[in-house]
Amino acid sequence: MNRAWKVFDILEESAMMAGMVAMVILNFLNVICRYLLPQTPFSYTEELVVLIFVWVSMFGISYGYRRGSHTVLTLLSDLLPRRCQPVIILFAACASALLMVLLAKTGYGMVQNQMKFGQIFPGMKIPMAVVGWSLPVGAVFSLVSVVKVCCREMREAVKPERGGAQ
């Protein structure tokens, strides 16, 4: 199972890195061409950069969950005894998982409408569903990360405390 998580992590991190590199290169070339050429050959770059940005952002949500850098409100859980921590962790994970399921369901419906009505990017002439798929796919990746983090945090929460009062 550890190997599967490693592949999952590498896939997600590689997608984000490739997206960031592509956005930087496309924007750089667009600016250079805008100032050096009378007419830029990269008229579609704005749409493409936005498309890549949305995908990178959705993978970034999953990455944030996995790294524990998502928004964590510990005000209530810090006031409760240690034995209550698993309940708080489970509640937070269930709420996050529910949000991801709703995002995936809503995103899938959005993609279906984009395909049904034939929405396309005006500059690139590609279906809007290409960016629309980022919502359900990103939500599924985030859901996997939520479950992974919940399991890790639950193991840590139920561990007996080491040492005693010193």
LUMKOLGU-378619 format. One line per 4 residues: number of its first residue (from 1); their letters; for each residue x, y, z of N, C-alpha, C, O. Coordinates in nm, 4 decimals. Example, Ala and Ser with C-alpha at 12.3 -4.5 7.8 and 13.67 -1.06 7.14 Angstrom:
<rs>
1 = AS = 1.3190:-0.5690:0.7800:1.2300:-0.4500:0.7800:1.3200:-0.3300:0.7800:1.4236:-0.3319:0.8465 ~ 1.2850:-0.2250:0.7080:1.3670:-0.1060:0.7140:1.2900:0.0030:0.7870:1.3409:0.1138:0.8039
</rs>
This chain:
<rs>
1 = MNRA = 0.0832:-0.1202:0.0000:0.0000:0.0000:0.0000:0.0867:0.1252:0.0000:0.0497:0.2269:-0.0586 ~ 0.2011:0.1175:0.0654:0.2911:0.2317:0.0701:0.3389:0.2713:-0.0698:0.3554:0.3894:-0.1002 ~ 0.3610:0.1694:-0.1546:0.4054:0.1948:-0.2916:0.2963:0.2680:-0.3718:0.3262:0.3570:-0.4514 ~ 0.1710:0.2296:-0.3500:0.0595:0.2959:-0.4191:0.0517:0.4429:-0.3790:0.0290:0.5295:-0.4635
5 = WKVF = 0.0707:0.4713:-0.2488:0.0679:0.6103:-0.2028:0.1827:0.6884:-0.2667:0.1665:0.8047:-0.3037 ~ 0.2971:0.6246:-0.2793:0.4139:0.6916:-0.3389:0.3850:0.7275:-0.4851:0.4167:0.8378:-0.5294 ~ 0.3253:0.6351:-0.5591:0.2888:0.6609:-0.6991:0.1864:0.7745:-0.7061:0.1967:0.8634:-0.7907 ~ 0.0886:0.7706:-0.6172:-0.0142:0.8750:-0.6099:0.0511:1.0112:-0.5857:0.0190:1.1089:-0.6533
9 = DILE = 0.1427:1.0170:-0.4890:0.2122:1.1420:-0.4563:0.2937:1.1927:-0.5745:0.2897:1.3113:-0.6069 ~ 0.3671:1.1035:-0.6381:0.4522:1.1428:-0.7515:0.3669:1.1926:-0.8673:0.4011:1.2926:-0.9305 ~ 0.2565:1.1246:-0.8960:0.1665:1.1663:-1.0041:0.1128:1.3066:-0.9789:0.1147:1.3918:-1.0677 ~ 0.0657:1.3292:-0.8588:0.0075:1.4589:-0.8241:0.1125:1.5703:-0.8262:0.0891:1.6765:-0.8837
13 = ESAM = 0.2266:1.5464:-0.7642:0.3325:1.6476:-0.7593:0.3888:1.6755:-0.8980:0.4217:1.7900:-0.9291 ~ 0.4003:1.5732:-0.9812:0.4501:1.5920:-1.1180:0.3532:1.6755:-1.2013:0.3950:1.7611:-1.2793 ~ 0.2236:1.6500:-1.1841:0.1228:1.7276:-1.2573:0.1289:1.8747:-1.2170:0.1210:1.9634:-1.3020 ~ 0.1432:1.9002:-1.0863:0.1510:2.0401:-1.0403:0.2784:2.1071:-1.0906:0.2752:2.2222:-1.1342
17 = MAGM = 0.3901:2.0358:-1.0848:0.5163:2.0937:-1.1286:0.5141:2.1223:-1.2794:0.5559:2.2295:-1.3232 ~ 0.4655:2.0269:-1.3574:0.4575:2.0471:-1.5026:0.3657:2.1645:-1.5351:0.3957:2.2443:-1.6238 ~ 0.2543:2.1750:-1.4636:0.1626:2.2858:-1.4858:0.2254:2.4200:-1.4539:0.2099:2.5158:-1.5297 ~ 0.2958:2.4276:-1.3429:0.3608:2.5539:-1.3053:0.4675:2.5930:-1.4075:0.4761:2.7094:-1.4466
21 = VAMV = 0.5481:2.4970:-1.4506:0.6526:2.5240:-1.5501:0.5885:2.5712:-1.6807:0.6352:2.6673:-1.7419 ~ 0.4831:2.5042:-1.7227:0.4150:2.5431:-1.8466:0.3582:2.6843:-1.8364:0.3694:2.7623:-1.9310 ~ 0.2974:2.7179:-1.7226:0.2411:2.8524:-1.7065:0.3500:2.9595:-1.7129:0.3319:3.0628:-1.7772 ~ 0.4616:2.9353:-1.6471:0.5708:3.0330:-1.6478:0.6246:3.0513:-1.7897:0.6440:3.1642:-1.8347
25 = ILNF = 0.6485:2.9412:-1.8597:0.7033:2.9496:-1.9961:0.6055:3.0190:-2.0894:0.6450:3.1060:-2.1669 ~ 0.4787:2.9816:-2.0829:0.3790:3.0431:-2.1719:0.3656:3.1927:-2.1460:0.3607:3.2719:-2.2401 ~ 0.3598:3.2312:-2.0200:0.3493:3.3747:-1.9892:0.4744:3.4502:-2.0314:0.4649:3.5612:-2.0837 ~ 0.5912:3.3917:-2.0093:0.7160:3.4556:-2.0485:0.7215:3.4755:-2.2001:0.7529:3.5845:-2.2478
29 = LNVI = 0.6909:3.3701:-2.2750:0.6916:3.3812:-2.4211:0.5890:3.4822:-2.4707:0.6154:3.5564:-2.5653 ~ 0.4736:3.4852:-2.4080:0.3694:3.5788:-2.4475:0.4153:3.7232:-2.4279:0.3930:3.8076:-2.5147 ~ 0.4784:3.7518:-2.3160:0.5263:3.8882:-2.2885:0.6383:3.9260:-2.3853:0.6387:4.0363:-2.4399 ~ 0.7319:3.8357:-2.4063:0.8431:3.8627:-2.4993:0.7897:3.8906:-2.6398:0.8291:3.9880:-2.7038
33 = CRYL = 0.7008:3.8052:-2.6864:0.6458:3.8227:-2.8213:0.5618:3.9490:-2.8324:0.5600:4.0127:-2.9377 ~ 0.4939:3.9853:-2.7279:0.4106:4.1049:-2.7299:0.4958:4.2298:-2.7532:0.4522:4.3225:-2.8215 ~ 0.6151:4.2330:-2.6978:0.7008:4.3504:-2.7110:0.7919:4.3460:-2.8325:0.8368:4.4511:-2.8784 ~ 0.8207:4.2282:-2.8861:0.9136:4.2166:-2.9979:0.8452:4.2029:-3.1332:0.9032:4.2397:-3.2354
37 = LPQT = 0.7264:4.1521:-3.1356:0.6569:4.1262:-3.2621:0.5342:4.2168:-3.2751:0.4710:4.2525:-3.1756 ~ 0.5019:4.2529:-3.3989:0.3836:4.3383:-3.4171:0.2533:4.2661:-3.3811:0.1572:4.3289:-3.3368 ~ 0.2511:4.1366:-3.4002:0.1318:4.0583:-3.3643:0.1796:3.9298:-3.2971:0.2618:3.8571:-3.3527 ~ 0.1285:3.9026:-3.1792:0.1738:3.7856:-3.1041:0.1194:3.6560:-3.1643:0.0006:3.6477:-3.1956
41 = PFSY = 0.2043:3.5557:-3.1806:0.1561:3.4267:-3.2315:0.0894:3.3430:-3.1230:0.0389:3.2340:-3.1501 ~ 0.0892:3.3939:-3.0006:0.0348:3.3193:-2.8875:-0.0944:3.3829:-2.8358:-0.1027:3.4191:-2.7184 ~ -0.1930:3.3966:-2.9207:-0.3178:3.4609:-2.8794:-0.3982:3.3745:-2.7820:-0.4841:3.4252:-2.7098 ~ -0.3709:3.2484:-2.7803:-0.4469:3.1555:-2.6974:-0.3862:3.1351:-2.5585:-0.4449:3.0649:-2.4761
45 = TEEL = -0.2711:3.1942:-2.5309:-0.2005:3.1631:-2.4065:-0.2790:3.2011:-2.2813:-0.2701:3.1321:-2.1798 ~ -0.3546:3.3087:-2.2871:-0.4310:3.3481:-2.1685:-0.5296:3.2386:-2.1292:-0.5408:3.2041:-2.0116 ~ -0.6004:3.1846:-2.2265:-0.6952:3.0766:-2.1992:-0.6224:2.9520:-2.1484:-0.6670:2.8866:-2.0541 ~ -0.5108:2.9207:-2.2119:-0.4362:2.8007:-2.1747:-0.3782:2.8127:-2.0336:-0.3793:2.7159:-1.9575
49 = VVLI = -0.3283:2.9297:-1.9993:-0.2736:2.9499:-1.8651:-0.3836:2.9384:-1.7604:-0.3615:2.8795:-1.6546 ~ -0.5009:2.9929:-1.7874:-0.6129:2.9805:-1.6932:-0.6533:2.8339:-1.6785:-0.6787:2.7876:-1.5673 ~ -0.6594:2.7617:-1.7885:-0.6936:2.6204:-1.7861:-0.5936:2.5433:-1.6993:-0.6334:2.4643:-1.6137 ~ -0.4651:2.5663:-1.7215:-0.3613:2.4974:-1.6426:-0.3693:2.5390:-1.4965:-0.3533:2.4557:-1.4073
53 = FVWV = -0.3940:2.6675:-1.4712:-0.4024:2.7174:-1.3341:-0.5126:2.6471:-1.2550:-0.4934:2.6119:-1.1386 ~ -0.6258:2.6272:-1.3177:-0.7380:2.5604:-1.2495:-0.6993:2.4165:-1.2144:-0.7260:2.3703:-1.1034 ~ -0.6366:2.3459:-1.3087:-0.5929:2.2089:-1.2811:-0.4904:2.2051:-1.1683:-0.5013:2.1227:-1.0774 ~ -0.3913:2.2932:-1.1734:-0.2879:2.2971:-1.0691:-0.3511:2.3296:-0.9331:-0.3124:2.2723:-0.8313
57 = SMFG = -0.4472:2.4203:-0.9318:-0.5141:2.4565:-0.8066:-0.5885:2.3375:-0.7469:-0.5845:2.3164:-0.6256 ~ -0.6551:2.2609:-0.8297:-0.7302:2.1459:-0.7788:-0.6354:2.0394:-0.7238:-0.6639:1.9791:-0.6203 ~ -0.5238:2.0159:-0.7914:-0.4253:1.9226:-0.7378:-0.3618:1.9808:-0.6116:-0.3245:1.9064:-0.5209 ~ -0.3496:2.1121:-0.6057:-0.2927:2.1787:-0.4890:-0.3788:2.1610:-0.3646:-0.3255:2.1543:-0.2538
61 = ISYG = -0.5084:2.1535:-0.3801:-0.5971:2.1296:-0.2663:-0.5669:1.9932:-0.2055:-0.5542:1.9798:-0.0838 ~ -0.5557:1.8933:-0.2903:-0.5227:1.7588:-0.2439:-0.3853:1.7567:-0.1769:-0.3674:1.6957:-0.0715 ~ -0.2911:1.8223:-0.2381:-0.1545:1.8303:-0.1837:-0.1563:1.8982:-0.0464:-0.0871:1.8547:0.0457 ~ -0.2343:2.0029:-0.0335:-0.2466:2.0726:0.0944:-0.3030:1.9840:0.2037:-0.2555:1.9872:0.3172
65 = YRRG = -0.4043:1.9047:0.1703:-0.4585:1.8114:0.2689:-0.3516:1.7118:0.3122:-0.3326:1.6864:0.4312 ~ -0.2829:1.6566:0.2140:-0.1844:1.5536:0.2433:-0.0695:1.6048:0.3293:-0.0182:1.5323:0.4146 ~ -0.0300:1.7272:0.3074:0.0812:1.7856:0.3822:0.0366:1.8504:0.5135:0.1196:1.8970:0.5916 ~ -0.0935:1.8531:0.5369:-0.1435:1.9127:0.6604:-0.1377:2.0641:0.6593:-0.1380:2.1271:0.7650
69 = SHTV = -0.1323:2.1230:0.5410:-0.1243:2.2689:0.5336:-0.2576:2.3317:0.4941:-0.2627:2.4492:0.4579 ~ -0.3646:2.2543:0.5008:-0.4974:2.3094:0.4784:-0.5378:2.3897:0.6022:-0.4699:2.3854:0.7048 ~ -0.6455:2.4605:0.5919:-0.6911:2.5415:0.7041:-0.7326:2.4502:0.8189:-0.8222:2.3670:0.8047 ~ -0.6672:2.4669:0.9308:-0.6978:2.3852:1.0477:-0.7400:2.4781:1.1614:-0.6639:2.5648:1.2042
73 = LTLL = -0.8598:2.4585:1.2079:-0.9084:2.5363:1.3215:-0.9030:2.4467:1.4441:-0.9875:2.3586:1.4605 ~ -0.8057:2.4682:1.5291:-0.7860:2.3801:1.6442:-0.8339:2.4423:1.7750:-0.8088:2.3875:1.8823 ~ -0.9013:2.5543:1.7672:-0.9458:2.6226:1.8884:-1.0273:2.5293:1.9779:-0.9999:2.5180:2.0974 ~ -1.1254:2.4639:1.9212:-1.2111:2.3741:1.9997:-1.1363:2.2468:2.0390:-1.1416:2.2048:2.1546
77 = SDLL = -1.0676:2.1863:1.9446:-1.0020:2.0590:1.9743:-0.8892:2.0737:2.0755:-0.8608:1.9792:2.1491 ~ -0.8249:2.1883:2.0812:-0.7182:2.2110:2.1799:-0.7732:2.2214:2.3220:-0.7018:2.1937:2.4184 ~ -0.8978:2.2607:2.3351:-0.9586:2.2740:2.4670:-1.0102:2.1412:2.5219:-1.0309:2.1267:2.6423 ~ -1.0307:2.0445:2.4323:-1.0868:1.9152:2.4738:-0.9761:1.8215:2.5202:-0.8607:1.8372:2.4805
81 = PRRC = -1.0106:1.7241:2.6040:-0.9104:1.6261:2.6473:-0.8594:1.5423:2.5296:-0.9257:1.5299:2.4266 ~ -0.7420:1.4861:2.5472:-0.6772:1.4081:2.4414:-0.7646:1.2918:2.3939:-0.7621:1.2578:2.2756 ~ -0.8402:1.2317:2.4821:-0.9225:1.1169:2.4428:-1.0342:1.1565:2.3458:-1.0920:1.0698:2.2803 ~ -1.0651:1.2856:2.3357:-1.1681:1.3334:2.2426:-1.1114:1.3629:2.1035:-1.1879:1.3838:2.0093
85 = QPVI = -0.9804:1.3650:2.0893:-0.9175:1.3990:1.9623:-0.9625:1.3096:1.8455:-0.9889:1.3610:1.7368 ~ -0.9719:1.1771:1.8655:-1.0176:1.0942:1.7525:-1.1557:1.1327:1.7007:-1.1811:1.1246:1.5806 ~ -1.2449:1.1745:1.7901:-1.3793:1.2152:1.7487:-1.3719:1.3413:1.6627:-1.4391:1.3511:1.5600 ~ -1.2904:1.4369:1.7051:-1.2741:1.5619:1.6300:-1.2113:1.5335:1.4932:-1.2553:1.5873:1.3916
89 = ILFA = -1.1090:1.4492:1.4917:-1.0411:1.4140:1.3665:-1.1399:1.3476:1.2711:-1.1450:1.3813:1.1529 ~ -1.2177:1.2539:1.3224:-1.3150:1.1834:1.2389:-1.4226:1.2784:1.1866:-1.4615:1.2702:1.0701 ~ -1.4704:1.3682:1.2722:-1.5709:1.4660:1.2293:-1.5154:1.5556:1.1180:-1.5822:1.5778:1.0171 ~ -1.3939:1.6067:1.1365:-1.3328:1.6942:1.0357:-1.3116:1.6191:0.9047:-1.3350:1.6741:0.7971
93 = ACAS = -1.2676:1.4943:0.9134:-1.2453:1.4148:0.7920:-1.3769:1.3869:0.7204:-1.3837:1.3942:0.5977 ~ -1.4809:1.3551:0.7959:-1.6119:1.3288:0.7347:-1.6677:1.4547:0.6678:-1.7249:1.4476:0.5590 ~ -1.6507:1.5696:0.7333:-1.6977:1.6950:0.6739:-1.6206:1.7257:0.5456:-1.6797:1.7658:0.4454 ~ -1.4899:1.7069:0.5489:-1.4079:1.7313:0.4293:-1.4425:1.6323:0.3183:-1.4510:1.6694:0.2012
97 = ALLM = -1.4622:1.5064:0.3560:-1.4977:1.4047:0.2567:-1.6335:1.4364:0.1933:-1.6512:1.4210:0.0725 ~ -1.7278:1.4801:0.2747:-1.8593:1.5169:0.2215:-1.8461:1.6331:0.1226:-1.9084:1.6320:0.0164 ~ -1.7657:1.7319:0.1574:-1.7429:1.8442:0.0668:-1.6840:1.7957:-0.0654:-1.7268:1.8396:-0.1722 ~ -1.5872:1.7063:-0.0589:-1.5241:1.6567:-0.1816:-1.6215:1.5753:-0.2670:-1.6195:1.5845:-0.3897
101 = VLLA = -1.7064:1.4958:-0.2019:-1.8074:1.4198:-0.2763:-1.9043:1.5154:-0.3455:-1.9402:1.4947:-0.4615 ~ -1.9465:1.6199:-0.2746:-2.0368:1.7189:-0.3348:-1.9689:1.7930:-0.4507:-2.0314:1.8177:-0.5538 ~ -1.8417:1.8283:-0.4335:-1.7684:1.8937:-0.5425:-1.7555:1.8020:-0.6641:-1.7711:1.8465:-0.7778 ~ -1.7273:1.6752:-0.6400:-1.7150:1.5796:-0.7505:-1.8479:1.5644:-0.8238:-1.8520:1.5636:-0.9469
105 = KTGY = -1.9563:1.5524:-0.7474:-2.0901:1.5362:-0.8075:-2.1297:1.6613:-0.8858:-2.1769:1.6520:-0.9991 ~ -2.1104:1.7772:-0.8252:-2.1441:1.9029:-0.8921:-2.0560:1.9254:-1.0144:-2.1037:1.9679:-1.1197 ~ -1.9276:1.8965:-0.9994:-1.8347:1.9120:-1.1112:-1.8694:1.8211:-1.2271:-1.8605:1.8613:-1.3431 ~ -1.9090:1.6987:-1.1960:-1.9479:1.6057:-1.3022:-2.0713:1.6575:-1.3760:-2.0789:1.6492:-1.4986
109 = GMVQ = -2.1675:1.7107:-1.3010:-2.2860:1.7697:-1.3645:-2.2504:1.8888:-1.4517:-2.3073:1.9075:-1.5592 ~ -2.1553:1.9697:-1.4043:-2.1102:2.0850:-1.4825:-2.0472:2.0391:-1.6135:-2.0740:2.0969:-1.7189 ~ -1.9638:1.9356:-1.6076:-1.8981:1.8833:-1.7284:-2.0024:1.8295:-1.8255:-1.9919:1.8501:-1.9464 ~ -2.1024:1.7608:-1.7727:-2.2086:1.7084:-1.8587:-2.2790:1.8221:-1.9331:-2.3076:1.8095:-2.0522
113 = NQMK = -2.3071:1.9328:-1.8641:-2.3699:2.0484:-1.9291:-2.2774:2.1125:-2.0309:-2.3218:2.1523:-2.1385 ~ -2.1487:2.1229:-1.9982:-2.0535:2.1811:-2.0931:-2.0484:2.0991:-2.2206:-2.0412:2.1548:-2.3301 ~ -2.0522:1.9681:-2.2076:-2.0488:1.8825:-2.3273:-2.1827:1.8858:-2.4008:-2.1870:1.8866:-2.5238 ~ -2.2916:1.8876:-2.3244:-2.4257:1.8891:-2.3849:-2.4468:2.0131:-2.4710:-2.5036:2.0057:-2.5800
117 = FGQI = -2.4000:2.1284:-2.4200:-2.4221:2.2528:-2.4927:-2.3047:2.2910:-2.5828:-2.3070:2.3969:-2.6455 ~ -2.2033:2.2067:-2.5895:-2.0914:2.2285:-2.6807:-2.0094:2.3532:-2.6504:-1.9616:2.4196:-2.7424 ~ -1.9928:2.3853:-2.5237:-1.9145:2.5042:-2.4877:-1.7680:2.4827:-2.5236:-1.7102:2.3776:-2.4956 ~ -1.7087:2.5853:-2.5866:-1.5678:2.5772:-2.6255:-1.4956:2.7058:-2.5851:-1.5573:2.8108:-2.5671
121 = FPGM = -1.3640:2.6947:-2.5716:-1.2822:2.8132:-2.5512:-1.2750:2.8864:-2.6853:-1.2437:2.8240:-2.7867 ~ -1.3030:3.0163:-2.6886:-1.3048:3.0864:-2.8172:-1.1679:3.0926:-2.8857:-1.1603:3.0843:-3.0083 ~ -1.0607:3.1069:-2.8091:-0.9281:3.1189:-2.8692:-0.8689:2.9860:-2.9121:-0.8130:2.9749:-3.0212 ~ -0.8809:2.8852:-2.8271:-0.8178:2.7562:-2.8549:-0.9085:2.6605:-2.9305:-0.8616:2.5622:-2.9879
125 = KIPM = -1.0370:2.6886:-2.9306:-1.1353:2.6029:-2.9985:-1.1355:2.4596:-2.9437:-1.1515:2.3635:-3.0190 ~ -1.1176:2.4467:-2.8117:-1.1272:2.3157:-2.7475:-1.2431:2.3196:-2.6483:-1.2822:2.4273:-2.6033 ~ -1.2976:2.2046:-2.6144:-1.4131:2.2020:-2.5238:-1.3812:2.2577:-2.3849:-1.2733:2.2345:-2.3304 ~ -1.4758:2.3306:-2.3298:-1.4633:2.3820:-2.1930:-1.4569:2.2678:-2.0928:-1.4086:2.2859:-1.9810
129 = AVVG = -1.5049:2.1510:-2.1319:-1.5018:2.0357:-2.0418:-1.3594:1.9986:-2.0028:-1.3389:1.9334:-1.9004 ~ -1.2614:2.0386:-2.0818:-1.1219:2.0106:-2.0483:-1.0866:2.0747:-1.9146:-1.0182:2.0132:-1.8327 ~ -1.1320:2.1961:-1.8917:-1.1095:2.2604:-1.7619:-1.2151:2.2149:-1.6612:-1.1873:2.2084:-1.5415 ~ -1.3331:2.1841:-1.7074:-1.4397:2.1398:-1.6184:-1.4061:2.0102:-1.5463:-1.4435:1.9918:-1.4305
133 = WSLP = -1.3356:1.9204:-1.6143:-1.2991:1.7930:-1.5531:-1.2068:1.8107:-1.4329:-1.1931:1.7196:-1.3512 ~ -1.1433:1.9277:-1.4217:-1.0532:1.9493:-1.3085:-1.1282:1.9430:-1.1750:-1.0712:1.9009:-1.0744 ~ -1.2535:1.9837:-1.1732:-1.3296:1.9839:-1.0480:-1.3574:1.8425:-0.9970:-1.3213:1.8124:-0.8833 ~ -1.4201:1.7543:-1.0758:-1.4424:1.6196:-1.0210:-1.3127:1.5409:-1.0012:-1.3007:1.4670:-0.9034
137 = VGAV = -1.2165:1.5548:-1.0908:-1.0905:1.4818:-1.0755:-1.0150:1.5322:-0.9526:-0.9652:1.4525:-0.8731 ~ -1.0065:1.6646:-0.9370:-0.9396:1.7219:-0.8208:-1.0100:1.6841:-0.6911:-0.9445:1.6608:-0.5895 ~ -1.1424:1.6777:-0.6938:-1.2181:1.6393:-0.5741:-1.1904:1.4941:-0.5367:-1.1806:1.4617:-0.4184 ~ -1.1777:1.4074:-0.6351:-1.1468:1.2671:-0.6065:-1.0053:1.2555:-0.5475:-0.9846:1.1835:-0.4498
141 = FSLV = -0.9093:1.3258:-0.6063:-0.7737:1.3258:-0.5509:-0.7752:1.3791:-0.4074:-0.7086:1.3240:-0.3197 ~ -0.8505:1.4856:-0.3840:-0.8591:1.5430:-0.2495:-0.9259:1.4468:-0.1524:-0.8854:1.4374:-0.0366 ~ -1.0276:1.3755:-0.1985:-1.0952:1.2775:-0.1143:-0.9979:1.1680:-0.0707:-0.9974:1.1270:0.0453 ~ -0.9167:1.1218:-0.1635:-0.8158:1.0210:-0.1304:-0.7189:1.0761:-0.0259:-0.6825:1.0065:0.0689
145 = SVVK = -0.6778:1.2011:-0.0438:-0.5856:1.2631:0.0521:-0.6505:1.2816:0.1890:-0.5846:1.2636:0.2914 ~ -0.7778:1.3169:0.1920:-0.8492:1.3331:0.3191:-0.8514:1.2007:0.3947:-0.8257:1.1970:0.5150 ~ -0.8819:1.0929:0.3245:-0.8864:0.9609:0.3887:-0.7476:0.9224:0.4395:-0.7333:0.8721:0.5510 ~ -0.6463:0.9461:0.3578:-0.5089:0.9130:0.3974:-0.4689:0.9900:0.5236:-0.4148:0.9319:0.6177
149 = VCCR = -0.4952:1.1192:0.5252:-0.4583:1.2027:0.6397:-0.5395:1.1638:0.7631:-0.4863:1.1629:0.8741 ~ -0.6660:1.1320:0.7452:-0.7499:1.0907:0.8585:-0.6924:0.9651:0.9228:-0.6828:0.9562:1.0452 ~ -0.6546:0.8689:0.8410:-0.5964:0.7453:0.8955:-0.4673:0.7749:0.9713:-0.4452:0.7215:1.0800 ~ -0.3832:0.8590:0.9147:-0.2560:0.8936:0.9797:-0.2802:0.9664:1.1118:-0.2168:0.9350:1.2125
153 = EMRE = -0.3719:1.0635:1.1116:-0.3992:1.1401:1.2329:-0.4670:1.0549:1.3395:-0.4429:1.0741:1.4587 ~ -0.5509:0.9615:1.2981:-0.6168:0.8729:1.3953:-0.5131:0.7828:1.4623:-0.5199:0.7606:1.5832 ~ -0.4175:0.7307:1.3857:-0.3118:0.6480:1.4449:-0.2327:0.7271:1.5476:-0.2004:0.6760:1.6548 ~ -0.2011:0.8533:1.5144:-0.1249:0.9376:1.6062:-0.2071:0.9735:1.7303:-0.1531:0.9831:1.8405
157 = AVKP = -0.3367:0.9930:1.7118:-0.4225:1.0345:1.8234:-0.4442:0.9228:1.9246:-0.4595:0.9495:2.0438 ~ -0.4457:0.7979:1.8782:-0.4720:0.6876:1.9704:-0.3447:0.6285:2.0311:-0.3516:0.5407:2.1170 ~ -0.2283:0.6771:1.9863:-0.1027:0.6323:2.0468:-0.0991:0.6755:2.1922:-0.1405:0.7865:2.2256 ~ -0.0495:0.5878:2.2790:-0.0353:0.6308:2.4185:0.0745:0.7362:2.4285:0.1750:0.7316:2.3576
161 = ERGG = 0.0516:0.8321:2.5196:0.1508:0.9373:2.5386:0.2781:0.8784:2.5980:0.2734:0.7941:2.6876 ~ 0.3908:0.9238:2.5469:0.5193:0.8769:2.5979:0.5593:0.9574:2.7200:0.5346:1.0777:2.7294 ~ 0.6215:0.8876:2.8123:0.6736:0.9554:2.9308:0.5593:1.0042:3.0197:0.4419:0.9798:2.9921 ~ 0.5942:1.0686:3.1194:0.4934:1.1218:3.2092:0.5285:1.2637:3.2463:0.6041:1.3299:3.1753
165 = AQ = 0.4761:1.3096:3.3534:0.5071:1.4443:3.3994:0.6510:1.4470:3.4489:0.6933:1.3592:3.5242 ~ 0.7234:1.5448:3.4077:0.8633:1.5549:3.4477:0.8866:1.6756:3.5316:0.9994:1.7002:3.5744
</rs>
